Amino acid sequence: MRERTPKHIFSYLCYRDGSQTPRLGMINEFLRYIESERRYSLLTVRNYRRDIESFDLWRRENRCDNDISNVSADDIRAWIVHRTDVCKISAASMNRELASLRSFFRFLRKKEVIQTDVFTHIGSLKKPKHLPSIVPESRIPQMLEYTAGKAVTSDFEQVRDALIVLMFYKCGIRLAELVGINTDDFSADLSTVKIRGKGDKERLVPLVGSVQSVLKNYLDAIKRQKICKSEEKALFLTGDGRRISRIRTYRTVRSALQDVGIQGKKSPHVLRHTFATQLLNAGADMRDIQELMGHSSLSSTQVYTHNSIRKLQEAYAKAHPRR
């Protein structure tokens, strides 16, 4: 019996029109692998698909080659030039796309579709350093007053929007994490909430008294107005009882920050950054902040030290007699 090589394996993978498509077959197999075995989120899987298929399409349009096993390091370098010089994407975005491709080609090597690592001499692009955007301390009282006004109303959506802003600011969670919260993720006394982070990693985040109070009012509003559908477990709901979308949540935060006069970037991540920066300024341990934020490495948390250093520098510049 003749040994079946990757070329023979490819012959079983076809487009919908019947033509041979080793590319899509391997791409789909890879995506199933990272979703079912690596437990990547649906959003991550979607991003990987977009990055890989975008590279594949560009390569076929420019190289006229349907065989993915012929991809070379020069192809990757040309792709980087195309994306950064022609499409003008940032170094951070390019590095994310490279991470998708790197994982895909590592999978191809594991499957013996390719024999060499085309990424051996392909490094990540150097990213310019940017300090995380935060809500200025002078604007925090207005923001909390704004949410307090909404939280005590009888209007379901206003209470929900107040709770959304408060949980980003006082829990430091990500957008996808907040949208994914279910009503059964809370402890019986509402003192903690179970958060499912990246890679399905779970962590417990404490809820301070002000958040618990708004949460209780929100849950009561859902019951009074009979918002929730019987089978829906989501905490944050639309008016028709369905789980709120990421886009709707993002717009809620942007609108709230705009209403209280926040300048610059206005997003859930700004509130998350504010949460971490204020904890650090208050003397919280870096490891504790890492745990609360759900960071896999301490280096991700250490970026907030730059905001604290900048604050010290500003205080020095204002107060030192020999500045």
N, C-alpha and C positions, 0 to 999 in steps of 0.2 A: 504494500500500500504506500503510495507516494505521500511524503510529508506535506501537510498543508501549510504554506507560508502565508504571511500577511497579505500578499497579493491575491491569494485564493480566498482568504477570508473576506476581502473587499468585494469579491464578486457576488456575495449574498446580500449586499446592502444596496438598495435602490431608491431612486426618487419615486414620487407618486406616479409619474408618467412612465415608469418602468426602466428609465435609463440608470446606469450604474452610478452610485453616489457614495463612495467610501467615506467622503468627508462627513456628510450628514449622519451617516450610520455611526461613525466613531464619536462625533460630537454628541449625538443623542445618548450613546452608551455612557460617555463620560458624565453627562448631566444627570443621568439616572444614578450613577455611582456616587456623585457628591451629594445628591439629595437623599438617597436611601441608606448608604453606608457611612458617609461622612457627616450626615445630618445637617447639611447646610440649609439655611433658611430659603424659602421660596424666592425672596427678593434677591439673595445672593446668587441663586441658581439662574434667575432671569438675567442678572448682570453678566454672569459668566457667558451665558448663551449669546447675549448681544455682543460682547467683546470678541469672542471667538468667531462668530459668524461674520462680524464686520471685517476682521482680519482676513478670513477666508475669501470673502467676496472681493476685497481689494486686491488680494494676491492673484486671483483668477483673472480679474480685469486687467492687471498689469503684467502678469507672467504667463498667462495662457497655459496653466498647468493644473490639471485636476488631481494630481497625486499628492496627497498631503505628506507622504513620506519623503518627498523631495524638498521640503521646506528647509532652508538654510539659515545660518546666523545672519547672512547678508540680507535675507528677506525681512528678518526681524528688525535689523538696523534701518532698512529702507522704510519699514512701517513706522518706526519711531519718528523718522524725519518727516514723513507724510503727516502724521498726526500732530506733531508739535509745530512744524513750520507752515504747513498748508492749512490744517484744521485749527491751529492755534489753541490746542488744549493745554492745560497746565501740567506741570511736572507731577503733581499729585494724581491727577486723572490718568496720566500716561502710566505711572507706576501701578495704578490699580488695574489697568488693562494688561500690563505686562504680567502682573500676578496671575490673572486669569489664564493667559497663554502659557505661562510657565507651568501651572498646574496641569493644563491640558496635555502639554508635551511630555511631562513627567508620566502621565497616565499612558500615553502612547508608547513610551519606552517600556513601561511595566507590561504592556500587552504585546511587546516585541513588534510593534508596527514600524517603529524607527529604532535605529541602532545607536545613534549618537545623541548627545545632549546639546541641542542648538543654543541653549542658554548659558553654556559654560562661561563664555566671555561677554555675556550681556548683563550689565549691572543696572541698578535702579538710577533714575535721574535724581540729581541733587535738587532738593526742594528749598525754596526761599523760606526763611523762618518768619512765621506770622504769629503774633500773640493772639490767643483766643479772644473773641469779642465777648464782652460781658455787659450786663446792665449796670450803669454807674450807680454808686452808692446813693447819690443824691436823688435818684429816681426810684429807689426801692420803696420808700414810704408811699409815693403816689400809686405804684403798681399794687401794693398790698391793699391800699384803700379802694382801688378800683375793683379788685377781686372780692373784697369784703362787701361792697355794695351789691354786687351781683349774687353773692352767695346766700343772702338772706331773703331774696325774692321768692315768689311762688312759681316763677317761670322756670320750667324744666331746663330749657336750653341755656339760660343765663347761669343757673347754678352749675350745670355741666361745664360751661366754658370757664367759670371761676375755678372749678376743681382741676381742670386741665392745666391751667397756668400754675396753680399752686403745686401740683404734683411734679411738674417739670422743675420748678424753682426750689422746692423743699425736699425733693427726693433725688434729683439729679439723674433721672432716667432718660433713655433715648426715645425718639419718636415711635419707632416700631415696638419698643417695649411697652409704652403707654397704651398704644392702640390694642396690643395683645392681651391686656389685663382682663381677667374674668372675675365675676363676682365671688367665686369660690377660692380666689387666690389670697384672700384676706384672712388673718387670724380671727378667732371668735370675738375678741374684744377690739378688733380693728386697729391694733397697735403696730402690726407689720403687714407687708404685702409681699407675696412671692413674685419675683420678676424673672421672666425668661429672656436671657440675653443672647448674645451671639453664640452660635454653635449649640443652641438649646441649653446653655449653662444656666442654672438657676441660682438666685441669691435672694436673701431676705433683706428688705429695706424697711427701716422703722418709719412710722408715721407720727409726726408731732401733733399736738392737740388741735391746732388750728386746722390741719388737714382732716383729722378725724371728724371734727365738727361739720365741715362742709360736706364730707363724704356721707355722713348720716343724713344730712338734709337732702342731698342728691338722691340717695337710695329711697328716702321717703317720697320724694317728688315722682320718682319712677312708679312707685306703687300707687300713689294718689291719682296720677294721670294715666295709669295703665299703659305705660309706654312699652314695656318689655314684652316681647313675644315669648311664649311658654318655652320654646326650645333654645332661645338665645341666652348665652351665658356671659356675653361681653359686658364689661362695666360701662364703657362709654358708647352711648347709643345715639342714633339719629332720631328725629321726631317720629319716624315710622317703625321704630323698634329694632333697627339693624345696627350692626357694629359700625362705628364711625370710621371713615376712611383716613388714611394718612394725609391726603391733600386737605381734607376738611379740617383736620386737627392743626395742620401747619398754618392754614389761613386764620384759624381762631387765635393762635398765638400771635401771629403777625399783626392782626387787627388790634389785639389787646395792647401790645407794646407800642403800636402807633398811637392809640388813643391816649396813652399816658406820656407821650412826647419823647419816646426813645429814638435817638438818632442812629444812623448806620444800620447794620444788619439786625434784622428782627426775625428770630426763628426759635424753635424749641431748643436747638443746640446752644443758643446764647444763654438761655435760662440754665441749662445743664452746666455750662462753663461758669456761670455766676455762682451756682451751688458749690462747685468744687473750689473756686477761688475764695469764697467767703469762709469755707471750712478751713482752708489753709491759713488764711489771715487770722482766724480765731485760734490757731495753734493745734489743729487736729493733726494726728499722725498720718504721714503719707500712706502707710500701708492700709489704714482704716479708710482713707479716701479712695484708694485703689479698689478695695472691696465693695464699697458703696457704689462706685461708678461702674463696676463690672469690667474693669480693665484687665486684660490677660497679662500685661507686663507693667512694671513700675515706670518704665520710660514714658508710657502714654500719660501717666498721671503727673510726671515731673514737669510737663509743659506749663502747668499752672504756677510753678515757682517763679517763672519769668514775670507773671503779672504781679506777684508779691514783691519781687525785686524792683520792678518799675515803680510800685507804690512807695517803697522806701526811698528810691532815688528822687521822686517828686517831693517827698517830705523833707529830704535833705536839702534839696535846691531851695525850698521855701524858708527853711529855718536856720540853716548853718550860717553863722556870722561871717565866715571866710569863704563863702561859696564863689 
